[in-house]
Amino acid sequence: VQLQASGGGLVQAGGSLRLSCVASGISTEINNMGWYRQAPGKQRELVALIGVGGTTSYEDSVKGRFSISKDNANNTMYLQMDSLKPEDTAIYYCNLFPARVWGQGTQVTVSS
């Protein structure tokens, strides 16, 4: 199983980024998938979840700003992040839910 996250970068507060996650060895169609993040000095947390049927849920601090989606035909998952805040700065990872083996993640840095 490999899950490769990309699309991170440096953005000013209020800006947007779109993260992508290409999955290999598993099917996004038949697995619950999630985006996680780990900020410096903090534990890794689940920020967005998408179920097999497309049902989504979000951590309270990102509700209304982040949107998770997936393209099962291309085995890819996305995280659209709008109205970014400095507190969103973290390494973002994609994984199954519950999580399995972790990939490298992608750094998101939001400047004030």
Secondary structure in CASP SS format (residue, H / E / C, confidence):
PFRMAT SS
TARGET T0000
AUTHOR 0000-0000-0000
METHOD secondary structure of the structure
MODEL  1
V C 1.00
Q E 1.00
L E 1.00
Q E 1.00
A E 1.00
S E 1.00
G C 1.00
G C 1.00
G E 1.00
L E 1.00
V E 1.00
Q E 1.00
A C 1.00
G C 1.00
G C 1.00
S C 1.00
L E 1.00
R E 1.00
L E 1.00
S E 1.00
C E 1.00
V E 1.00
A E 1.00
S E 1.00
G C 1.00
I C 1.00
S C 1.00
T H 1.00
E H 1.00
I H 1.00
N C 1.00
N C 1.00
M E 1.00
G E 1.00
W E 1.00
Y E 1.00
R E 1.00
Q E 1.00
A C 1.00
P C 1.00
G C 1.00
K C 1.00
Q C 1.00
R C 1.00
E E 1.00
L E 1.00
V E 1.00
A E 1.00
L E 1.00
I E 1.00
G C 1.00
V C 1.00
G C 1.00
G C 1.00
T C 1.00
T E 1.00
S E 1.00
Y E 1.00
E C 1.00
D H 1.00
S H 1.00
V H 1.00
K C 1.00
G C 1.00
R C 1.00
F E 1.00
S E 1.00
I E 1.00
S E 1.00
K E 1.00
D E 1.00
N H 1.00
A H 1.00
N H 1.00
N C 1.00
T E 1.00
M E 1.00
Y E 1.00
L E 1.00
Q E 1.00
M E 1.00
D C 1.00
S C 1.00
L C 1.00
K C 1.00
P H 1.00
E H 1.00
D H 1.00
T C 1.00
A E 1.00
I E 1.00
Y E 1.00
Y E 1.00
C E 1.00
N E 1.00
L E 1.00
F C 1.00
P C 1.00
A C 1.00
R C 1.00
V C 1.00
W C 1.00
G C 1.00
Q C 1.00
G C 1.00
T E 1.00
Q E 1.00
V E 1.00
T E 1.00
V E 1.00
S E 1.00
S C 1.00
END
